Amino acid sequence: PRVGEVRHVFNSLKYGCAISVVALSLLSDSDLFKCDGVFVAWLAMSVISTLYCSWWDLYMDWGFPVGARALGVSQYLSETAVA
């Protein structure tokens, strides 16, 4: 697989993490959410999703820190975002 294809797979994980938080949040009104395991899963996925999405947006999409250009990441916006 090419580097761009692998990048898209990891980008899709960003959306998968966010969707899992929303899916678990839908259980918040049910008795199942009161179970410690579901709450812990929701909390863990919320933290993981927030950190991963923030890292991806700052590092991969925006190219911060500036040294990320050495890895082929644009300085401010990815080429696909600009194009």
N, C-alpha and C positions, 0 to 999 in steps of 0.2 A: 504494500500500500504506500501511496505517496504521502508526504508530510501533510499536505493540505487535507487529505482524506482523514487522517488520524486526528488532525485538529478539529474537524467537524464532529467526530465521535466524542471527543472530550467536551466540545461546546454543547453537544446534546445532553451530556450529563448535567450540565448547569440547569437546563430546563427540567430534566428528570428529578433533580433534587427539589426544585421549586414546586413541581407538581405533587411530589410525595408529601410535602408540607401541607399543601392545600387539601389533599385527600385525607390526611390524618386530621386536619382541622375540621373537616366535615363531621368527624366523629365526636366533636367536642360536646354536643348536646346529648349524646347517647350514653347509656350506662357503660358501654365498652371503654369509653375514654377515661372513666373513673378508675379503671384498672391501671395499676402502676406501670405495667409494661407498655401500654399504648401511650401513656403520657410521656414516659421516658423516650420512646421511639420518636414522638412528635418533637420533644425538646432537642434530642440529638440531631434529628434531621433539620430542625430550624437553625441550629448553630452551624452544622456542616454546610447547609445551603447558603446561609449568609456569608460565611467565610469564603466558600468556593466561588460564589457569584461575584463577590467583591474582588477577590484575587483575579479572576478571569477578566473582569471588565477593566480593572486598572492595569494589569500586566499584559494581557493578550490583546485587548481591543485598543487601549489607549497607549500602550507602550511605556508605561512607567514601571520601574525607574528607566531613565534614559538609556542605560546600558542594555536594555532589552533588545535594542536594534541589532546587536550582534547575533541574536538568535533568529533574526528574520522578522521580528515584530516591528511594525512601524512606530515612529516616535509618538504620534498623537492619535491617529486613527488607522485602523487596518485598511488595506487597499480595497477590500470588498465593501467597507463602510463608506469610503470616499467615492468609489466608482458608481 
